[in-house]
Amino acid sequence: MSYRHMRNWHKWIGIVLSLLLLLVSITGILLIQKKNFTWIQPSTQKGAAGDPDAFISLAQVCAIATSQGHPDFQSLDDIDRIDVRPGKRVAKVRSEHHQAEIQIDLVTGAVLSVDVRRSDLIEQIHDGSFFGNWFKNWVMLAVGVGVIFFVVSGLYLWLEPKARRRRRAGIAKEIS
């Protein structure tokens, strides 16, 4: 491939990659900072003192979450996952819808927090799954391959003129 063609490919792939890398970089920065901003991820509350023997059951956690009248927690099908933090004696119940989260005290069963957890949405945008599995599996794969091409072509575009000058200098010495 000629130097001119490589520059052209490098330029156009760079333009497309820059938009996708900007999206990945911004969401990555937000994910790194998620614990510092409650707008992104609610702070983990702390439950009442008690041993794990005193913890309420998983069935009780689910019943408490679905009894709150929250539109995103109407049935067990609305619960995406439950994140249990034994050290803080809290269960974070996450909704399948709208990034809702309810934090429940594992000792008393009290609801400690009802909030929006935007970090999951930001993570879906970051990994491409927000746009669909085809985007995550193919476009993000192409981004990775494109970054490798971008690095290799950038090195070529940087080193080729230096090598060309060195070859010319060597030919000039042979002639003189």
C-alpha positions in Angstrom: 0.0 0.0 0.0 1.4 3.4 -0.9 2.1 6.1 1.6 -0.7 8.3 0.1 -3.3 5.5 0.4 -2.2 4.8 3.9 -2.7 8.4 4.8 -6.1 8.5 3.3 -7.2 5.3 5.1 -5.7 6.5 8.4 -7.5 9.8 8.1 -11.0 8.4 7.4 -10.7 5.5 9.9 -9.5 8.1 12.4 -12.6 10.3 11.8 -15.0 7.5 12.4 -13.0 6.1 15.3 -12.7 9.5 17.0 -16.5 9.7 17.4 -16.8 6.2 18.8 -13.8 6.6 21.0 -15.1 9.9 22.3 -18.3 8.2 23.4 -16.4 5.3 25.0 -14.0 7.8 26.8 -16.7 10.0 28.2 -18.8 7.1 29.5 -15.6 5.5 30.8 -14.7 8.7 32.8 -18.3 8.7 34.2 -18.0 5.0 35.2 -14.7 5.7 36.9 -16.3 8.5 38.9 -19.6 6.8 39.6 -19.0 6.3 43.3 -18.2 10.1 43.7 -21.5 11.3 42.2 -24.8 10.1 43.6 -26.4 11.4 40.3 -24.7 8.4 38.6 -24.9 5.8 41.3 -26.7 6.2 44.7 -24.5 5.9 47.7 -24.6 2.5 49.4 -26.5 2.9 52.7 -25.6 1.1 55.9 -28.1 -1.2 57.6 -28.7 -1.8 61.3 -26.1 -3.7 63.3 -26.6 -7.5 63.3 -25.1 -10.8 62.5 -25.8 -12.6 59.2 -27.9 -15.1 61.2 -30.3 -12.1 61.8 -30.6 -11.2 58.1 -34.0 -11.4 56.5 -34.4 -13.9 53.7 -34.1 -13.3 50.0 -37.8 -14.0 49.7 -38.5 -11.2 52.2 -36.2 -8.8 50.4 -38.2 -9.5 47.2 -41.5 -9.0 49.0 -40.4 -5.7 50.5 -39.2 -4.4 47.1 -42.4 -5.3 45.3 -44.6 -4.0 48.1 -43.4 -0.4 47.8 -45.8 0.6 45.1 -42.9 1.6 42.9 -43.9 1.3 39.2 -40.6 -0.4 38.4 -41.1 -3.1 41.1 -44.5 -4.6 40.6 -43.5 -8.3 40.5 -40.5 -10.6 40.7 -40.2 -10.3 36.9 -39.3 -6.6 37.4 -36.3 -7.5 39.5 -33.1 -7.7 37.5 -30.7 -8.5 40.3 -30.0 -8.2 44.0 -26.6 -7.0 45.1 -26.0 -8.1 48.7 -23.5 -6.2 50.8 -23.1 -8.2 54.0 -20.6 -5.8 55.5 -23.0 -2.9 55.2 -26.0 -5.2 55.9 -27.8 -3.9 52.9 -29.4 -5.5 49.7 -29.6 -3.4 46.6 -32.5 -4.5 44.5 -32.2 -3.4 40.9 -35.1 -3.1 38.5 -35.3 -4.4 35.0 -36.7 -1.1 34.0 -35.5 2.6 34.1 -32.4 1.9 36.3 -34.4 2.0 39.5 -32.8 0.8 42.7 -34.2 0.1 46.2 -31.8 -0.5 49.1 -33.2 -2.6 51.9 -31.7 -3.1 55.4 -30.9 -6.8 55.8 -31.5 -6.8 59.5 -34.7 -4.7 60.0 -36.2 -5.0 56.5 -36.5 -1.2 56.3 -36.2 0.6 53.0 -33.1 2.7 53.2 -33.2 4.3 49.7 -35.2 4.4 46.5 -33.3 6.0 43.7 -32.2 5.9 40.1 -29.0 4.1 39.2 -27.7 5.7 36.0 -24.4 3.8 36.1 -26.1 0.8 34.4 -27.3 2.9 31.5 -23.9 4.5 31.2 -22.2 1.1 31.2 -24.6 -0.1 28.4 -23.7 2.9 26.3 -20.0 2.3 27.1 -20.0 -1.3 25.9 -22.4 -0.7 23.0 -25.2 -3.0 24.3 -27.5 0.1 24.6 -27.7 0.2 20.8 -28.3 -3.6 20.4 -26.3 -6.7 20.5 -25.2 -6.3 16.8 -23.6 -3.0 17.8 -21.9 -4.5 20.8 -20.7 -7.6 18.9 -19.7 -6.1 15.6 -19.3 -2.3 15.8 -17.3 -2.4 19.0 -15.2 -5.3 17.6 -14.6 -3.1 14.5 -13.6 -0.2 16.9 -11.0 -2.5 18.5 -9.6 -3.6 15.2 -9.7 0.0 13.9 -7.7 1.2 16.9 -5.0 -1.5 16.2 -5.0 -0.4 12.5 -4.8 3.3 13.6 -1.8 2.6 15.8 0.0 0.5 13.2 -0.7 2.9 10.3 0.2 5.9 12.5 3.6 4.3 13.2 4.1 3.6 9.5 3.1 7.2 8.6 5.6 8.5 11.2 8.5 6.2 10.4 8.3 6.0 6.6 9.4 9.6 6.0 12.3 9.1 8.4 13.3 5.9 6.6 12.9 7.6 3.2 15.3 10.4 4.3 17.8 7.9 5.6 17.7 6.0 2.4 18.2 9.2 0.4 21.1 10.2 2.6 22.7 6.8 2.1 22.2 7.0 -1.7 23.7 10.5 -1.7 26.8 9.3 0.2 27.3 6.4 -2.3 27.1 8.8 -5.3 29.6 11.3 -3.9 
